[in-house]
Amino acid sequence: MTEVEQQKHKAAIAAVAELRDGMIVGLGSGSTAAYAITEIGRLVKDEGLSITGIPTSRNSEKLAREVGIPLTDLDQQPHVDITIDGADRFDENRNLIKGGGGALLREKIVAAASDRLLIITDAQKQATPLGGFPVPIEVIQFGAAPIMVKLQRWELNPKLRMRADAPDKPYVTDEGNHIIDLHVDIVDLPHELARRLEALPGVVEHGLFLDMAERVYVGTDDGVTVYPPGA
């Protein structure tokens, strides 16, 4: 396991320790969240932890089933106690850029339905001001082209995300939408940018998760740092 992967694993273990019997738990997506899902599965199997998970992507659902986590959905359980998820970047105010893995829509829906959102990351993900990673926007396929034009006028350097296994074909989310990535160096006014994106017809969701995370667990070489300090 590399140094970064060890940091992710440490953060995941620390956040999962917050779970208690009877909880409905949002299961995040991505490589860091996978460590949390695996640890939850271990606790369910080896220590009798009684929780029910709500996955935020097909990949997370597949992993959760493999490790033996009982699952439900928001139709059956619209209230979620805790969601544990990763982030691509976070700032000192716990604002996040998420969606590098393409699951931002489901991730935000589950996070918004949760009493608590716990974020787990490695030490390289902190960025104040927020930036250093493209801001993803999930858009309906019908509206992708005019949205691209508008974003270009705003000088946000938009690029349609393409499939890794077929670079000539657009990436399609679990909900059948496209993703436009904004390649901006710094998001110095994230709330203002969020409002502008939300006003565009055809934008389903964006990857700015603002004022949502209760805590950020950051794995380091020496252990885990929690934001805000003293939490």
Summary of the structure (lengths in Angstrom):
residues: 231
radius of gyration: 17.4
end to end distance: 28.5
largest distance: 55.2
contacts: 795
relative contact order: 0.18
helix: 32%
strand: 28%
